[in-house]
Amino acid sequence: MKNLKNILMLVVSSVVLNVWFFRFNRETIYRGGQASNMIEEFAAYGLSETIVYLVGGLKVLAALGLLVGFVYQKAIVPSASLMAVMMMGAIGMHFKIGDAAITFLPAGLMLTASIAILYLHKKTA
């Protein structure tokens, strides 16, 4: 179970950091609305550019916290919890504007993985 938790921590961290640092200005099939980048996506949800960077900062913080969790176990619960909350918000935004299911698939998977990390951490602690 510990190995699965570690794999999930790496996957969630890697995916989130990839999205916010390398795919920020790229078009993907997972963008909400008709957006071709992150700022346009948040605009489709009715959110400002300030919120883009606030949400991004929180997601990056949570992703880095999961990586810190490999050394400092106490970082896992707050980081995975924050990530789960952020992913629930992402799913909610996709629903708000009536996006196709494929667009919120990554957020759903990251939410599921974050909840699994919390569960597995509790079981292995």
N, C-alpha and C positions, 0 to 999 in steps of 0.2 A: 504494500500500500504506500509505503514511503517513496518508492520509485515512481509510482504513478503520480503522486503529489508533486514530486520534483519535476517530472516531465510536464505536467500541466502548468506549473509555475513558469517554466521556461517558454512554453508555447504561448501562454497569455502575454507574458512580458514581450516576447519577440514580435508577436502579431501587433500589439498596441504600439510599440515603439516604431515598427515598420510603417504603420499607417500614419502616425503623426510626424515622423521625420523624413520618410522617403516617398510616401504616397499622398502627401498633403495637397499638392497641386496637380495630381494626376486623376484622370477620369477612370472610373471603374464601374462595373455593373452594380456595385453595392451602394453607390451614392443615392441619396434621397432626392426625390423630385427629378428634375432634369439637370441637376448640377454636374459640373465637370471638375470641380475642386471642392475642398473643404469649406471655404468661405461661402461659396454659392449654395452648398448643401445646407449650411446653418441658416442662410437667408431663406431657403425654401421652407424651413421650419418656423420662420418668423423670428429668428434670433440674430442678435447683432454680432459684429466682428469681435467685440470685446468678449462675448460669451464663447466664441470659438476658442479664443486663447485661454480663457478660464477653464473650460471643459478639457481642452488639450493638456493644460498644465496639470490638472487633477488626474487625468488618465496616465500621463507620463509619470507623475509622482507615484501612483499606485503600481505601475509596471516596475519602476525602479525599486519600490518597496518590496515587491515580490522577489526581485533579484537579491536584495539585501537580506531577505528571509533565509537564504541559503547559509548565511553566516550568523545572523541575529534572528532567531526564531520568533521573537516577539513582534517582528514587523509583518509577519504573514497575515494574521487576523485583520488588522486594520487595513492593510493593502488589498487583500482579497475582498473585504467588505466594501471598501470604497469602489473597487472595480465593479463589483456586482451592482451597486447602486447606479453607477455611471452607465452600465450596460442596460439596466432597466429603463433609464431615462432615454437612451438611444432607441430602444425598441418602441417606447412610447411616442417618440418624435416621428418614427417611421409610420406608426399607426395613425398618428394625428393627420398626416397629409395623404394617407391612403396609398402608401407605397406597396409594391408587389412584395411577396414574402421573401424573395431572393435578396432584397436589399437589406433586410434585417437579420439574415442568416448569420453573418459574422458576429453581430452583437449577441444573438441568441446563444451561439456556441461559446462566446467568451463569458456570458452570464452563467451558463451551465458549468463551464470549467471553473469559474470563480467559486461557485457554490460547492463544487466537488472538492476544491482545495480546502475550503473551510471545513467540510465534513471529514476529509482525510486527515487534516491537521489535528482535529479533535480526537480522531481514532488513534493516531500515532503519538499523541502527546502523553 
